[in-house]
Amino acid sequence: MTQASEKFAVDDRGYYGKFGGSYIPEMLYPNVEELRERYLQIMSTPDFKNQFDQLLKDYVGRPTPLYYAGRLSEKYGTKIYLKREDLCHTGAHKVNNTIGQILVAKALGKNKIIAETGAGQHGVATATVCALMGLECIVYMGQLDTERQKPNVERMKILGAEVRPALSGSQTLKDATNEAMRHWINNPVDTHYIIGSVVGPHPYPDMVARFQSVISAEIKTQLMAQEGRSNPDVVIACVGGGSNAIGAFYHFLDHSSVRLVATEAAGLGNDSGKSAATTALGNEGILHGSKTLLMQTPDGQIVEPYSISAGLDYPGIGPIHAHLFDSGRGEFVSVTDEEAMQAGILLSRSEGIIPAIETAHALAALEHMSFASDEVVVINLSGRGDKDLDTYIKWGKY
């Protein structure tokens, strides 16, 4: 959980280059400031580290495997490894962060938890750790997402969480985040907001990135055992807000020889008006407490994003990813719904792994790239496809 990067670390003001900061209502200042002042101190204590590491091992099931995908490698003429975050407890990488944040919340003396969720995986992971720790849990989720991710809604309820639908705007992740922030403003004393991605005001992007950095730390150790070197040539991950991607990129940020490829959801195409590809369509603005890249009209109104994937239809990206794009360190690829769904079916039939549709966007990047036969490519398999079976069925082209 240490800061692995020198060039791409957050600065003392909470910025990555020109992106980041903390743009919040005055009523939230005490909460965010308390977190900023104490998160690194809490995370550095031996007791915290021991609890975090033990829960990741015994509860989450880490380390997750780094799997050599033989048939996929043969098709693309290179060495492709899949980092199996889909095998984490709850079915995605999200639990790495919720385990960390629930321990921070307890250290801060908070006894109520709120969260936002799109695809539902962060909501499930938050409900899971609240059940584990015996804390009250409220999860905000866009009404549209509650319909297309119904299995995850039921999972949250079974775990004891209250799921509150967001009925404004596009009724998706952006709107759920708005509602969660309103709740926090009204309940600042006893409540901790577990943000699920590297978005929001500082210190959230840095804190979430540190908790997710376990992914790239394991990749380095596992590659050394399997390939005799700790750095791959390419790391690929999907990006909505960007938590799984920064987790996979984190320990490679300062290694310029490692290509960092982020895939964004292009929906029906970037020229269709139905897309969520922020770096292709967005510009600088402020969203949910930080300065970043976001899709907006000339007068600063949010453009509603669209993706077949509930976890990627967010109108912005985390400030660290905005900085990676702006600096040229990260490569950003737009992937359409159709490309992602085809990639999901390909993985299912070539390796027997049905990926989350978010993850399928990362797999689709292979069609946009070419590789040497001896290159090592790691794709972060951020989640499993159980939650998306209804979407696969409605798409129907298999």
C-alpha positions in Angstrom: 0.0 0.0 0.0 3.0 2.3 -0.2 3.2 5.0 -2.9 5.0 3.2 -5.7 5.3 6.1 -8.1 7.5 9.1 -8.0 6.4 10.8 -11.2 2.7 10.0 -11.0 2.1 10.3 -7.2 -0.5 12.6 -5.8 1.0 15.9 -4.5 0.4 17.6 -1.2 -2.6 19.5 -2.5 -4.2 16.3 -3.8 -3.4 16.8 -7.5 -2.0 14.5 -10.2 -0.5 17.1 -12.6 -3.3 19.6 -13.1 -6.1 17.1 -12.1 -7.5 16.2 -8.7 -8.0 18.5 -5.7 -11.0 18.7 -3.4 -13.9 20.7 -4.6 -16.6 20.1 -1.9 -19.4 21.8 -0.1 -18.4 23.5 3.1 -20.5 21.0 5.1 -18.4 18.1 3.9 -15.1 19.8 4.7 -14.7 18.4 8.2 -15.3 14.8 7.0 -12.9 15.0 4.0 -10.3 16.9 6.0 -10.4 14.3 8.8 -9.9 11.6 6.2 -7.1 13.5 4.5 -5.2 14.1 7.8 -5.5 10.5 9.0 -5.8 8.0 6.2 -2.0 7.5 5.7 -1.4 7.4 9.4 -4.1 4.8 9.9 -3.0 2.7 6.9 0.6 2.6 8.1 -0.1 1.2 11.6 1.0 -2.5 12.1 -2.5 -3.4 13.4 -4.2 -2.0 10.2 -1.7 -3.7 7.9 -2.1 -7.1 9.7 -5.9 -6.9 9.6 -5.9 -5.8 5.9 -3.4 -8.5 4.8 -5.1 -11.2 6.8 -8.6 -10.4 5.4 -7.3 -10.2 1.8 -5.7 -13.7 2.3 -8.4 -15.5 4.3 -11.6 -13.7 3.3 -11.0 -12.3 -0.2 -8.9 -15.2 -1.4 -5.7 -13.4 -2.4 -3.4 -13.7 -4.1 -5.6 -14.2 -7.2 -4.0 -16.4 -9.9 -2.1 -15.0 -12.9 -3.4 -17.4 -15.6 -1.7 -18.0 -18.9 -4.4 -18.0 -21.5 -3.0 -20.5 -24.0 -5.8 -20.4 -26.7 -6.1 -16.6 -26.5 -2.3 -16.3 -26.8 -2.3 -18.5 -29.8 -5.1 -16.5 -31.5 -3.2 -13.1 -31.0 0.3 -14.4 -31.5 1.7 -13.3 -28.1 1.8 -14.3 -24.5 -1.4 -13.3 -22.7 -1.9 -13.6 -19.0 -5.2 -12.9 -17.2 -5.1 -11.5 -13.7 -8.0 -13.3 -12.1 -9.7 -10.6 -10.0 -13.0 -12.4 -11.0 -12.0 -15.0 -8.5 -12.1 -12.6 -5.5 -14.8 -13.1 -3.0 -17.9 -11.2 -4.3 -16.7 -11.7 -7.9 -14.6 -8.6 -8.6 -11.7 -6.4 -7.6 -14.0 -4.0 -5.7 -13.6 -5.9 -2.4 -9.9 -5.0 -2.1 -10.9 -1.4 -1.6 -14.0 -2.0 0.6 -12.0 -4.2 3.0 -9.4 -1.3 3.3 -12.0 1.4 3.7 -14.2 -0.4 6.3 -11.0 -0.7 8.4 -10.4 3.0 8.0 -14.0 3.8 8.9 -13.8 1.8 12.1 -10.5 3.6 13.0 -12.3 6.9 12.5 -15.2 5.7 14.8 -17.8 5.7 12.1 -20.7 3.2 12.5 -22.7 3.9 9.3 -21.6 3.3 5.8 -23.0 4.6 2.5 -21.8 3.8 -1.1 -22.7 4.3 -4.7 -22.7 1.6 -7.3 -23.2 1.1 -11.0 -22.8 -2.5 -12.0 -23.5 -3.4 -8.4 -20.1 -5.0 -7.7 -19.0 -2.2 -5.5 -22.4 -2.2 -3.7 -22.1 -5.9 -3.1 -18.5 -5.6 -1.9 -19.6 -2.8 0.5 -22.6 -4.7 1.8 -20.3 -7.7 2.3 -17.8 -5.9 4.5 -20.6 -4.1 6.4 -22.1 -7.5 7.2 -18.7 -8.7 8.2 -18.1 -5.8 10.6 -21.7 -5.4 11.7 -22.2 -1.9 10.4 -25.3 -0.3 8.9 -25.1 0.0 5.1 -27.0 2.1 2.5 -26.2 1.7 -1.2 -27.3 4.2 -3.8 -27.8 2.8 -7.3 -29.4 4.3 -10.4 -32.9 3.1 -11.1 -31.8 1.9 -14.6 -28.9 0.0 -13.1 -31.1 -1.7 -10.5 -33.1 -3.2 -13.4 -30.2 -4.4 -15.5 -28.2 -5.6 -12.5 -31.1 -7.1 -10.5 -29.1 -10.1 -9.2 -26.6 -7.8 -7.5 -29.5 -5.8 -6.0 -30.8 -8.9 -4.5 -27.4 -9.9 -3.2 -27.0 -6.6 -1.4 -30.4 -7.0 0.2 -29.6 -10.5 1.3 -26.4 -9.1 2.9 -28.5 -6.7 4.9 -28.0 -3.5 2.9 -30.7 -1.0 2.0 -30.6 -0.2 -1.7 -31.9 3.2 -2.6 -32.6 3.9 -6.3 -31.5 7.2 -7.8 -34.3 8.5 -9.9 -32.7 11.7 -11.4 -30.8 12.2 -14.6 -29.9 9.1 -16.5 -30.6 7.0 -13.4 -27.1 5.5 -13.6 -23.8 5.7 -11.7 -23.4 9.5 -11.9 -26.8 10.0 -10.3 -26.2 7.4 -7.6 -23.0 9.2 -6.7 -24.9 12.5 -6.5 -27.4 11.0 -4.1 -24.7 9.4 -2.0 -22.9 12.7 -1.7 -26.1 14.4 -0.6 -26.7 11.8 2.0 -23.2 12.4 3.4 -23.7 16.1 3.6 -26.8 15.5 5.7 -25.1 12.9 7.9 -21.5 14.0 8.3 -20.7 12.9 11.9 -21.4 9.1 12.1 -21.2 8.1 8.4 -18.3 7.1 6.2 -18.8 7.2 2.4 -17.0 4.3 0.7 -16.3 5.6 -2.8 -15.8 2.7 -5.1 -13.4 4.1 -7.7 -10.4 6.5 -8.0 -12.8 9.5 -8.2 -14.1 12.1 -5.8 -12.2 14.6 -3.7 -8.7 14.0 -2.4 -7.8 11.7 -0.6 -10.2 9.2 -2.2 -8.4 8.7 -5.5 -5.1 8.0 -3.7 -6.6 5.9 -1.0 -8.5 3.7 -3.4 -5.4 3.4 -5.6 -3.3 2.2 -2.7 -5.8 -0.4 -1.7 -6.1 -1.7 -5.3 -2.3 -1.7 -5.8 -2.2 -5.2 -4.4 -3.2 -6.3 -8.0 0.0 -5.0 -9.6 2.1 -6.0 -6.7 1.0 -9.6 -7.2 1.4 -9.4 -10.9 5.1 -8.5 -10.4 5.7 -11.5 -8.1 3.8 -13.9 -10.2 5.4 -12.9 -13.5 8.8 -13.3 -11.9 7.9 -16.9 -11.1 6.3 -17.7 -14.5 8.4 -15.6 -16.9 11.6 -14.8 -15.0 10.9 -11.1 -15.0 8.7 -8.9 -12.9 7.5 -6.4 -15.6 5.2 -7.2 -18.5 5.4 -5.5 -21.8 1.7 -4.4 -21.8 -1.0 -4.1 -19.1 -4.6 -3.7 -20.3 -7.6 -2.8 -18.2 -11.0 -1.3 -18.6 -11.7 2.2 -17.2 -14.9 3.8 -16.0 -13.8 5.7 -12.9 -10.7 3.5 -13.1 -10.1 1.5 -9.9 -9.2 -1.8 -11.4 -7.0 -0.1 -14.0 -5.0 1.9 -11.5 -4.6 -1.3 -9.4 -3.1 -3.1 -12.4 -1.0 -0.1 -13.5 0.2 1.1 -10.0 3.6 -0.6 -9.7 4.4 0.0 -13.3 3.7 3.7 -13.5 7.4 4.7 -13.4 8.5 1.9 -15.8 8.1 3.6 -19.2 8.9 0.3 -21.0 5.5 -1.1 -19.8 2.7 0.1 -22.0 -0.4 1.0 -19.9 -3.6 0.6 -22.0 -7.0 1.7 -20.7 -10.2 0.8 -22.6 -13.2 3.1 -22.4 -16.8 2.3 -23.3 -17.6 3.8 -26.7 -21.2 2.5 -26.6 -22.8 2.8 -30.0 -19.8 4.7 -31.3 -18.1 8.0 -30.3 -20.0 9.9 -33.0 -23.4 8.4 -32.1 -24.2 10.5 -29.1 -24.3 7.2 -27.1 -20.9 6.8 -25.6 -18.9 7.0 -22.4 -15.4 7.4 -23.9 -14.3 10.4 -21.7 -10.8 10.9 -23.2 -12.2 10.9 -26.7 -15.1 13.2 -26.0 -14.4 15.1 -22.8 -12.5 18.1 -21.5 -11.4 19.6 -18.2 -14.1 20.2 -15.6 -15.1 19.4 -12.1 -17.2 16.4 -11.2 -17.9 14.8 -7.8 -15.3 16.7 -5.9 -12.3 16.7 -8.3 -11.0 18.4 -11.4 -10.7 15.8 -14.1 -11.7 15.1 -17.7 -15.5 14.7 -18.2 -18.1 14.8 -21.0 -19.9 18.1 -20.8 -21.6 20.7 -23.0 -19.9 24.0 -23.9 -21.7 25.6 -20.9 -20.5 22.9 -18.5 -23.6 20.6 -18.2 -22.9 16.9 -17.9 -23.5 14.9 -21.1 -25.3 11.7 -20.2 -23.0 8.7 -20.8 -24.1 5.5 -22.4 -22.6 2.0 -22.3 -24.1 -1.5 -22.4 -21.9 -2.0 -19.3 -23.4 -0.6 -16.1 -19.9 -0.1 -14.6 -18.5 2.0 -17.4 -21.3 4.5 -18.2 -19.7 7.3 -16.1 -19.2 10.7 -17.7 -15.7 11.2 -16.3 -12.5 9.4 -15.3 -10.5 9.5 -12.1 -8.0 12.4 -12.0 -5.0 10.0 -12.0 -6.2 8.6 -15.3 -6.8 12.1 -16.7 -3.2 12.8 -15.8 -2.0 9.5 -17.4 -3.9 10.5 -20.6 -2.8 14.1 -20.6 0.9 13.2 -20.0 0.8 10.5 -22.6 1.8 7.8 -20.1 -1.4 5.9 -20.6 -2.9 4.8 -23.9 -6.7 5.1 -24.1 -8.7 3.0 -26.5 -12.4 3.3 -27.3 -14.4 0.0 -27.4 -18.0 -0.2 -28.7 -20.7 -2.3 -27.1 -20.5 -4.8 -30.0 -16.8 -5.2 -29.8 -17.0 -5.8 -26.0 -19.7 -8.4 -26.3 -17.9 -10.2 -29.0 -14.7 -10.2 -26.9 -16.7 -11.6 -23.9 -18.0 -14.5 -26.0 -14.5 -15.1 -27.4 -13.0 -15.5 -23.9 -15.9 -17.7 -22.8 -15.3 -20.1 -25.7 -11.6 -20.0 -25.8 -10.8 -20.2 -22.1 -14.0 -21.2 -20.4 -14.3 -17.9 -18.5 -17.4 -15.7 -18.8 -16.2 -12.1 -18.0 -18.1 -9.2 -16.7 -19.0 -6.9 -19.6 -16.7 -4.2 -18.1 -13.8 -6.6 -18.4 -14.9 -7.6 -21.9 -14.0 -4.0 -22.9 -10.4 -4.7 -21.9 -10.3 -7.9 -23.8 -11.6 -6.1 -26.9 -8.5 -4.0 -27.0 -6.6 -7.0 -28.4 -8.4 -6.4 -31.7 -7.0 -2.8 -31.8 -3.4 -3.8 -31.1 -0.6 -5.9 -32.5 2.1 -7.7 -30.5 5.5 -9.5 -31.0 5.4 -13.2 -30.3 7.6 -12.9 -27.2 5.8 -10.0 -25.6 4.0 -10.5 -22.3 0.6 -9.0 -22.1 -1.4 -8.9 -18.8 -5.1 -8.2 -18.9 -6.8 -7.4 -15.6 -9.9 -9.7 -15.5 -11.7 -7.3 -13.2 -14.9 -9.2 -12.6 -16.9 -12.3 -13.6 -20.0 -12.3 -15.8 -22.6 -13.8 -13.6 -24.2 -10.4 -13.0 -24.4 -9.8 -16.8 -26.0 -13.0 -17.9 -29.3 -11.1 -18.7 -27.4 -8.6 -20.8 -25.6 -11.4 -22.7 -29.0 -13.1 -23.2 -30.7 -10.0 -24.5 -27.7 -9.3 -26.9 -28.2 -12.9 -28.0 -25.4 -13.2 -30.7 -23.9 -16.4 -29.4 
